[in-house]
Amino acid sequence: MKQRRWSLSRLYRFTRRGLLYSMLLSLAILALGGIGFWVIEPAVGSFTDGLWLAFTTAATVGYGDIVPSTPASRMFAVLVVLMGLGVLSVVTASVAALFVETEERQIERDLMREIGAVRRQLDALEQAVARLSHTRDP
């Protein structure tokens, strides 16, 4: 049961920060890019080749084994690059937000511990002042 809570909590964090959604969006863009290149580009013989070209284009790697050769496929490649860069920045921001949130929670826990210690000291001081005022009263 504990393992299930952990995985649900982890899934909640991913969905809360948009990491899961942005990953699904990147897969959708990759699939649509693969289909687009498969339909538009004559050098792409299969859907998997289209996926490969979409991936290398979106990631701006460009290995050169398959390249867009027609004006339509080159324009489509520009679109895939722009969408790929946009989604990649969202994924990167989501991952960074997860790290910042984790660190932020640790800082918050440390601050709460410090506040608790200060409250305990303040209570002790108030009790000491109350005792002193009772001993000095005639």
N, C-alpha and C positions, 0 to 999 in steps of 0.2 A: 504494500500500500504506500509506503514511504517513497519508493521509486516512482510510482505513478504520480504522486504529488509533485515530485521534483520535475518530471518531464512536462506536466501540465503547466507548472510555474515557468519553466524555460520556454515553452511554446507561447505562453501569455506574454512573456517579455519580448519574444521575437515579433509577435503580432502587434504588440503595443508600440513598439518603436518602428514598425513598418518594414522590418527586415524580411519577414516571410512574404509580405505583399510585393515588395520590390524584387525579390528573387523570382516570384511567380511572374511578375511583369517582365523581367528580363528573359525568362524562358519563353514567354509568349512572343516577345519581340524576336527572339532567336528563331522560333518556329515560323513566324510569319516571314521573317527575312529569308529563311531557308526555302519556303514555298515560293516567295517572290523571285529569288534568284533561280530557282528550278524552272519557273515559268518564263522568265525574261531572258536569262543568259543562255546562249546556245552552247557554251563550253561546259555547262553544268549538266551532267547526264543523269543524276539521281537526286532524290531528296536529301540524302546524307551529304552529297557534295554541296548542295545548296546550303545545308546547315553549316558545313565547314566554312564555306565562303562567307556566310552571314556572321559566324563567330569571329573569324579572322578580320573581317571588316569592322564589326562593332567594337572589337577589342583594339582596333587600329594596329594590329600586328602585321598583316599583309605579307604572308610568306611568299606569295608569288606563284604558287603551284596552280592556282585557279585565279584568274583576274577578270573583272568586268570588261567586256570588249565592245559592247554596243552602247550607244548614247543613253538608251533607256536604262540599261543595267548600271551604267555609271551614275546616273541621276538617282537610281534606287540605292546605290552604294552610299551616296552622300546622305540620303535619308536614314539608312541603317546606321551610319557612323554617328549622326546627330542623336538619334534615339539611343544608341548604345552608350554614348558618353553621358547622356542625361540619366539613364538608368544606373550606370556605373557610379555616378556621383551620389545618387540616392542610396544605393547599397552601401557605399563607403560611409556616408553620413549616418546610416542606420547602425552600422557596426560600431562606429565611433560613439554614437549615443549610448549604446549598450555598455561600453567601457566607462564612459563618463558617469552613467547612472550607477554602475556598480561602485565606482570610487566615491561618488556623491553619497550613496547610502552608507558607506563605511565612515565617511567624515561626519555624517549626521548621527550615526550611532556613537562615535567618539564624543561628539559635542553633547549628546544627551547624557552620556556617562559623566562628563565633566559638570554639567548642570546639576545632575543628581548629587554629585559630591559637594558642590557649592551649597546646594539646598540643605544637605545634612549638616554642613559646617555652620550655616546660618541658624538652623534649628538649635544646634548645640550652643551657639553664642547667645541666642535668645533665652534659652533655659538658664545659662550661666548668669545673664543679666537679671533675669527674674529672681534667681536665688540670691544674688547680691542685693537686690532691692528689698527682698524680704528680710534679710539679715540686718540691714541698716535701718529699717523702719522701727520706731520706738514702740 
